[in-house]
Amino acid sequence: MSKPPENPLQSLCTNCGESFVCGAAAGLSSCWCMQVPPLARVPEASAGCLCPACLEQRLSPLPAAPAA
């Protein structure tokens, strides 16, 4: 299990466990993720936030299948 972040403004990524600042969870007026396109399928609200690297990975197109 991931340890809680040391900075109370930080969140833990539900995918990789990396700590990062989620503006919404920290009570800020906006968050860095509001500047990127939304995911096609929104995870459950209870699932938590993704860090910038994991969100970027989820937004990247899947690699093409190798030619047969």
C-alpha atoms as an extended CHARMM CRD file, in Angstrom:
* protein
*
        68  EXT
         1         1  MET       CA              0.0000000000        0.0000000000        0.0000000000  PROA      1               0.0000000000
         2         2  SER       CA              1.2630000000        3.5050000000       -0.8120000000  PROA      2               0.0000000000
         3         3  LYS       CA              2.2600000000        5.7710000000        2.0220000000  PROA      3               0.0000000000
         4         4  PRO       CA              0.3410000000        9.0580000000        2.3690000000  PROA      4               0.0000000000
         5         5  PRO       CA              1.9760000000       12.1170000000        0.7790000000  PROA      5               0.0000000000
         6         6  GLU       CA              4.0900000000       14.2310000000        3.1230000000  PROA      6               0.0000000000
         7         7  ASN       CA              2.7140000000       17.5250000000        1.7780000000  PROA      7               0.0000000000
         8         8  PRO       CA             -1.0180000000       17.8670000000        2.5480000000  PROA      8               0.0000000000
         9         9  LEU       CA             -1.5680000000       19.5700000000       -0.8340000000  PROA      9               0.0000000000
        10        10  GLN       CA             -0.2940000000       16.4690000000       -2.6320000000  PROA      10              0.0000000000
        11        11  SER       CA             -2.3140000000       13.4990000000       -3.8390000000  PROA      11              0.0000000000
        12        12  LEU       CA             -1.1920000000        9.9970000000       -4.7670000000  PROA      12              0.0000000000
        13        13  CYS       CA             -1.7130000000        8.7050000000       -8.2940000000  PROA      13              0.0000000000
        14        14  THR       CA             -4.1750000000        5.8120000000       -8.2330000000  PROA      14              0.0000000000
        15        15  ASN       CA             -2.2540000000        4.1880000000      -11.0890000000  PROA      15              0.0000000000
        16        16  CYS       CA              1.4310000000        4.3770000000      -10.0680000000  PROA      16              0.0000000000
        17        17  GLY       CA              1.4200000000        5.7750000000       -6.5120000000  PROA      17              0.0000000000
        18        18  GLU       CA              3.5070000000        8.8530000000       -7.4030000000  PROA      18              0.0000000000
        19        19  SER       CA              2.7170000000       11.9930000000       -5.3890000000  PROA      19              0.0000000000
        20        20  PHE       CA              1.5930000000       15.1420000000       -7.2310000000  PROA      20              0.0000000000
        21        21  VAL       CA             -0.5570000000       18.2110000000       -6.6150000000  PROA      21              0.0000000000
        22        22  CYS       CA             -4.1960000000       17.8430000000       -7.6620000000  PROA      22              0.0000000000
        23        23  GLY       CA             -5.6260000000       21.3460000000       -7.6220000000  PROA      23              0.0000000000
        24        24  ALA       CA             -9.1900000000       20.1280000000       -7.0870000000  PROA      24              0.0000000000
        25        25  ALA       CA             -8.2610000000       17.8820000000       -4.1390000000  PROA      25              0.0000000000
        26        26  ALA       CA             -6.0690000000       20.6290000000       -2.6540000000  PROA      26              0.0000000000
        27        27  GLY       CA             -8.9680000000       23.1070000000       -2.7720000000  PROA      27              0.0000000000
        28        28  LEU       CA             -7.3740000000       25.3060000000       -5.4390000000  PROA      28              0.0000000000
        29        29  SER       CA             -9.4580000000       27.1340000000       -8.0430000000  PROA      29              0.0000000000
        30        30  SER       CA             -8.1340000000       24.9540000000      -10.8940000000  PROA      30              0.0000000000
        31        31  CYS       CA             -5.8880000000       21.9970000000      -11.6310000000  PROA      31              0.0000000000
        32        32  TRP       CA             -3.2190000000       21.2420000000      -14.2400000000  PROA      32              0.0000000000
        33        33  CYS       CA             -5.4440000000       18.4470000000      -15.6230000000  PROA      33              0.0000000000
        34        34  MET       CA             -8.0680000000       20.9840000000      -16.6930000000  PROA      34              0.0000000000
        35        35  GLN       CA             -5.6460000000       22.0150000000      -19.4610000000  PROA      35              0.0000000000
        36        36  VAL       CA             -5.6150000000       18.5820000000      -21.1530000000  PROA      36              0.0000000000
        37        37  PRO       CA             -8.3640000000       16.8340000000      -23.1170000000  PROA      37              0.0000000000
        38        38  PRO       CA            -10.7230000000       14.6580000000      -21.0490000000  PROA      38              0.0000000000
        39        39  LEU       CA            -10.4540000000       10.8840000000      -21.0990000000  PROA      39              0.0000000000
        40        40  ALA       CA            -12.9420000000        9.0820000000      -23.3460000000  PROA      40              0.0000000000
        41        41  ARG       CA            -14.1090000000        7.0190000000      -20.3800000000  PROA      41              0.0000000000
        42        42  VAL       CA            -14.1470000000        8.8530000000      -17.0810000000  PROA      42              0.0000000000
        43        43  PRO       CA            -13.0970000000        6.7020000000      -14.1240000000  PROA      43              0.0000000000
        44        44  GLU       CA            -15.3410000000        6.4690000000      -11.0750000000  PROA      44              0.0000000000
        45        45  ALA       CA            -15.0210000000        9.5190000000       -8.8320000000  PROA      45              0.0000000000
        46        46  SER       CA            -13.8470000000        7.2660000000       -6.0010000000  PROA      46              0.0000000000
        47        47  ALA       CA            -10.9560000000        6.0530000000       -8.1910000000  PROA      47              0.0000000000
        48        48  GLY       CA             -8.9840000000        9.2490000000       -7.5320000000  PROA      48              0.0000000000
        49        49  CYS       CA             -6.6840000000       11.2600000000       -9.7780000000  PROA      49              0.0000000000
        50        50  LEU       CA             -3.8740000000       10.2920000000      -12.1010000000  PROA      50              0.0000000000
        51        51  CYS       CA             -0.4710000000       11.9820000000      -12.0190000000  PROA      51              0.0000000000
        52        52  PRO       CA              0.5990000000       13.9840000000      -15.0930000000  PROA      52              0.0000000000
        53        53  ALA       CA              2.6650000000       11.0830000000      -16.5120000000  PROA      53              0.0000000000
        54        54  CYS       CA             -0.1120000000        8.4890000000      -16.1420000000  PROA      54              0.0000000000
        55        55  LEU       CA             -2.7620000000       10.8310000000      -17.5440000000  PROA      55              0.0000000000
        56        56  GLU       CA             -0.5190000000       11.5990000000      -20.5370000000  PROA      56              0.0000000000
        57        57  GLN       CA             -0.0530000000        7.8610000000      -21.0780000000  PROA      57              0.0000000000
        58        58  ARG       CA             -3.8250000000        7.2700000000      -20.9710000000  PROA      58              0.0000000000
        59        59  LEU       CA             -4.3920000000       10.0950000000      -23.4540000000  PROA      59              0.0000000000
        60        60  SER       CA             -1.7560000000        8.7750000000      -25.8940000000  PROA      60              0.0000000000
        61        61  PRO       CA             -3.0810000000        6.7300000000      -28.7800000000  PROA      61              0.0000000000
        62        62  LEU       CA             -2.5120000000        3.0120000000      -28.4910000000  PROA      62              0.0000000000
        63        63  PRO       CA              0.4250000000        1.7280000000      -30.5560000000  PROA      63              0.0000000000
        64        64  ALA       CA             -0.5340000000        0.2390000000      -33.8920000000  PROA      64              0.0000000000
        65        65  ALA       CA             -0.6700000000       -3.5260000000      -34.1200000000  PROA      65              0.0000000000
        66        66  PRO       CA              2.2930000000       -5.0210000000      -35.9690000000  PROA      66              0.0000000000
        67        67  ALA       CA              1.6560000000       -6.0130000000      -39.5780000000  PROA      67              0.0000000000
        68        68  ALA       CA              1.1030000000       -9.7330000000      -40.0640000000  PROA      68              0.0000000000
